[in-house]
Amino acid sequence: MLFDNHGRQLRYLRLGVTERCNLRCFYCMPEEGLPWSNKKQLLSYEEMLRLVGILAKMGISKVRITGGEPFVRKDLMPFMADLSQIEGIEKLSITTNGTAPTRHIEALKAMGIHAVNLSLDTLNKERFHKITRRDEFDQVINFYQSLIDAGIRTKINTVVMEEHNLEDILPLVELTQKDPVNVRFIEEMPFNGGSKGYQKIDWNYKKILQLIAEKHPTIQKLDDHASSTSYNYQIPGARGSFGVIPAYSRSICGTCDRIRLTPKGDLMTCLYQNEGFSFRDFMRQGASDQDIQEKFMHFFKRRAKNGFEAEEQKSQSNTFESMATIGG
């Protein structure tokens, strides 16, 4: 088993495969997009497989593929199939915006995908267009329904934004009554790639939960597993459940079991930290597997206690990348 310097077991890798995205959600990036990295600046699939193999031997057992939008990278599905065969990787999942062709869903199911997280901030077509700056709502809803029909464990990730989608909170909660889906409401974070200024949020997880409880006073608290990022609930009799993620409040840092590798190969041991160490460059300079393992351990034993400590250590305060470049 793998532990950090605070005694937290590390089991979960979030692996960004691309920075690029075919949507332009205003809370993630400017309308014109970002200065994308070229192919040579990104980890190759072979380099990713090598790093995941090393991490699996160290104790990482769960991998989530993130982006950007993972499906915009060519040959993603064969790569995921190879990833699923790495000894020690017990759970493989993916986060997507749902704009990919639904034909991928059966292939995901066939390779034993553990879960699909669908980024969806509204159930209203007009609001979807305003938030994403793209007209892909019908495709995303079709992708969602295909996931449900295929029996794949599905989560909806919804960023809660004042003046933009508060009216979607209750309809999304009520979606869990019909479908076996877990809807997770996420506090808005400052990782917007410069699309707007850094600002504190008003709609934190407590306020979100209060709104839901006022409409559904009989909601039941569910057990949260040891490293859960969300506080989870259910409407009595519902097929699904919902949760609130204190991503900005950071009240769940004490049980964090995850690390990140960005599409360019930077290790991020905390979402709020400064730019991470480049394993891309380290490998390309000829590092052995043993060298790489020792370098991972070096940084795992120097993790920030929580997101606030990591933010304090940033070289430029109040400067945040896009979630697309960090890796979901």
Protein Blocks (a to p, Z undefined) as FASTA:
>chain_A
ZZdfkopacfbdcddfbfbdcbdcfklbcfklpadddfklpccfklmmmmmmmmmmnopa
bdcddedjfklpghklmmmmmmmmpghiabdcdddehlacfklmmmmmmnopabdcdddf
bfbfklmmmmnopafklmmmmmmmmmmmnopacdddddddehklmmmmmmmmmmmmmpcc
ddddddddfblgopaccdddfbdfklmmmmmmmmmmmbccddddfklcbdcdddehiabd
cddddfknopmmmmccbdcddfkopacfbfklccdddfklmmmnopafklmmmmmmmmmm
mccfblmlmmmmpmbghiacdfklnnZZ
